[in-house]
Amino acid sequence: MRVVVTRPQDDAERTATALRARGHEVFIAPLLQVEPVHAELRANWGGVIVTSANAANALASHPARAALTKLPLYAVGQRSAEAARAAGFSKVTSAGGDVRDLIRTLSERRADAKGPLLYLAGEDRARDLIAELTARGIAAEMAVIYRAVPLPFPPALIQALKTGAVDCVLHYSARSAANYLAGAKAAGVLAPALAVHHICLSAQIAAPLAAAGATRVSIAARPDEAALLACLDA
């Protein structure tokens, strides 16, 4: 299949490698660009939480990196755990799933026993993790350390949609799905952009596409890339 990947460049390259290994033709068209955000991180923490590899990557150049990497880190999944290790963390625990698994892991381990946890977050978030942790009696605070900046549709993607050279688009976040719709409308290719097969990581991500008129929408059985790519074989 001819698959469009709209993730930020580094993530898109990794996904493209997996897709090509499955025999698909890949069109990389990043519609978001991740940028670090300066955050003051001057407190005593019991541990660090990340729900995205972008958070660990943004910390790599932060002045507080040396102090924070001595702390235990709790990652939502394997990819964010790998990024944390690359950033210098040695005591890394991966919840191996989604945010619910992460919350369960933090609760079971009483991860805040030695001090409040520091959640390194993005500017846009699908869930209020701090509120969910507080409701379970876990002390945690959030610091925004990165943001995703929208990028316009590249001319090559516009042409590919106009000529019917796209079979499906992968959507990893509600933000990227919304930006896909906005970019298609601005480029005057909304109709062909909606007509292709859309494969989404969750129902929340699929919702704006369906509301806009997309009729060929698939949702991964689990919120991870393996399940998302499995939809291509269904």
C-alpha positions in Angstrom: 0.0 0.0 0.0 1.0 3.6 -0.4 1.1 5.0 3.1 1.4 8.5 4.3 3.1 9.1 7.7 2.5 12.6 9.2 4.5 12.2 12.4 7.5 14.5 13.3 10.5 13.7 11.1 12.5 11.4 13.5 9.4 9.4 14.5 8.3 9.2 10.9 11.6 7.8 9.8 11.3 5.0 12.4 7.7 4.2 11.3 8.7 4.3 7.7 11.4 1.7 8.3 8.8 -0.7 9.8 6.4 -0.1 7.0 9.0 -0.7 4.3 9.9 -4.0 6.0 6.3 -5.0 5.5 6.5 -4.2 1.8 4.6 -0.8 1.8 5.5 2.3 -0.1 6.0 5.2 2.3 5.4 8.9 1.9 6.8 10.9 4.8 5.0 14.3 5.3 5.6 15.7 8.8 2.7 17.9 9.8 4.2 18.6 13.3 7.6 19.7 14.4 8.7 19.1 18.0 10.5 22.0 19.8 11.9 22.1 23.3 10.3 24.6 25.8 12.4 26.1 28.6 11.1 25.1 32.0 12.4 25.9 35.5 13.0 22.6 37.2 14.3 23.7 40.6 12.8 21.3 43.2 13.5 18.1 45.0 11.7 15.3 43.2 11.2 11.6 44.0 11.2 10.6 40.4 10.4 11.6 36.8 7.5 10.6 34.6 7.4 10.7 30.8 4.6 9.8 28.5 6.5 10.6 25.2 9.9 10.1 23.9 9.8 13.8 23.0 10.0 14.7 26.7 13.2 12.7 27.2 14.7 14.1 24.0 13.9 17.7 25.1 15.6 17.1 28.5 18.8 16.1 26.8 20.0 19.8 26.5 18.3 21.1 29.7 20.6 22.4 32.5 18.8 20.2 35.0 19.5 17.0 33.1 22.4 15.9 35.2 20.4 16.1 38.5 17.2 14.6 37.0 18.9 11.6 35.4 20.0 10.4 38.8 16.3 9.8 39.7 14.1 6.9 38.9 12.1 7.4 35.7 8.7 6.0 34.9 7.9 5.8 31.2 4.5 5.0 29.6 6.0 2.5 27.1 9.1 1.0 25.6 9.8 3.8 23.1 9.8 6.5 25.8 11.9 4.3 28.1 14.5 3.9 25.3 14.6 7.7 24.8 15.0 8.2 28.6 18.0 5.8 28.7 19.5 7.6 25.7 19.1 10.9 27.7 21.1 9.4 30.6 18.6 7.8 32.9 19.7 4.5 34.3 16.8 3.6 36.7 14.0 3.3 34.1 10.7 1.5 34.5 8.4 1.0 31.5 4.7 0.6 32.1 4.6 -1.2 28.8 1.3 0.2 27.6 -0.8 3.3 27.9 -1.4 5.9 30.5 -3.7 3.6 32.5 -0.8 1.1 32.8 1.5 3.9 33.9 -0.9 5.1 36.6 -1.2 1.6 37.9 2.6 1.1 37.9 3.1 4.4 39.8 0.3 3.4 42.3 1.6 -0.1 43.0 5.2 1.1 43.5 4.3 4.2 45.6 6.7 6.0 43.3 6.2 9.3 45.3 7.4 7.8 48.6 10.7 9.9 48.5 9.1 13.1 47.1 6.7 14.4 44.6 7.0 13.1 41.0 7.9 15.4 38.1 5.9 14.9 35.0 7.8 16.2 31.9 5.0 17.0 29.5 4.1 18.4 26.2 2.2 21.6 25.6 -0.8 19.7 24.3 -2.1 16.7 26.3 -5.0 14.3 25.8 -5.4 13.5 29.5 -4.9 15.3 32.8 -2.4 12.9 34.3 -1.7 15.1 37.4 -5.4 15.1 38.3 -5.6 11.3 37.9 -2.5 10.8 40.1 -3.8 13.2 42.7 -7.1 11.3 42.8 -5.1 8.2 43.8 -3.1 10.0 46.4 0.1 10.3 44.4 2.0 13.6 44.7 3.1 14.9 41.3 3.7 18.2 39.5 3.9 19.0 35.8 6.5 20.9 33.8 5.9 21.6 30.0 9.2 20.8 28.3 8.3 20.5 24.7 5.6 21.5 22.1 4.5 20.4 18.7 4.3 23.2 16.1 2.0 22.7 13.1 3.6 22.5 9.6 1.7 23.1 6.3 1.0 20.4 3.8 4.1 19.8 1.6 3.4 20.3 -2.1 4.3 16.7 -2.8 1.5 15.5 -0.5 -1.0 17.8 -2.1 -0.1 16.5 -5.5 -0.2 12.9 -4.3 -3.8 13.4 -2.9 -4.9 15.1 -6.1 -3.7 12.3 -8.3 -5.0 9.5 -6.1 -1.4 8.3 -5.2 -2.3 7.7 -1.5 -4.0 4.6 -0.2 -4.0 5.4 3.6 -2.8 7.8 6.3 -1.6 6.8 9.7 -2.7 9.0 12.6 -0.8 8.8 16.0 -2.4 11.8 17.9 -5.5 13.9 17.9 -3.3 17.0 17.3 -1.8 15.5 14.1 -5.3 14.4 12.9 -6.7 17.9 13.4 -3.7 19.4 11.7 -4.2 17.0 8.8 -7.7 18.2 8.3 -6.8 21.9 8.7 -3.8 21.5 6.3 -5.9 19.7 3.7 -8.6 22.4 3.8 -6.1 25.2 3.5 -4.5 23.4 0.5 -7.8 22.8 -1.2 -7.6 19.0 -1.1 -10.0 18.2 1.7 -12.2 15.9 -0.4 -9.4 13.6 -1.5 -7.7 13.8 1.9 -10.9 12.4 3.5 -11.4 9.8 0.9 -8.4 7.7 1.7 -8.2 5.0 4.4 -7.4 6.5 7.8 -5.8 4.3 10.5 -5.8 5.7 14.0 -4.2 4.8 17.3 -7.4 5.4 19.2 -11.1 6.3 18.9 -10.3 9.8 20.2 -8.0 10.4 17.3 -10.5 9.0 14.8 -13.4 11.1 16.0 -12.5 14.4 14.2 -11.8 12.5 11.0 -15.2 10.8 11.1 -16.9 14.1 12.0 -15.3 15.8 9.0 -16.7 13.1 6.7 -14.1 10.4 6.5 -15.9 7.0 6.0 -12.9 4.6 5.8 -11.6 4.8 9.4 -9.9 2.0 11.3 -8.9 2.1 15.0 -6.0 0.0 16.4 -7.0 -2.8 18.8 -4.4 -1.4 21.2 -2.9 2.1 21.5 0.5 1.0 20.2 2.3 1.1 16.9 2.3 -2.7 16.4 -1.5 -2.8 16.6 -1.7 0.3 14.3 0.4 -1.3 11.6 -1.5 -4.6 12.0 -4.6 -2.7 10.6 -2.8 -2.5 7.3 -2.9 -6.2 7.0 -6.6 -6.6 8.0 
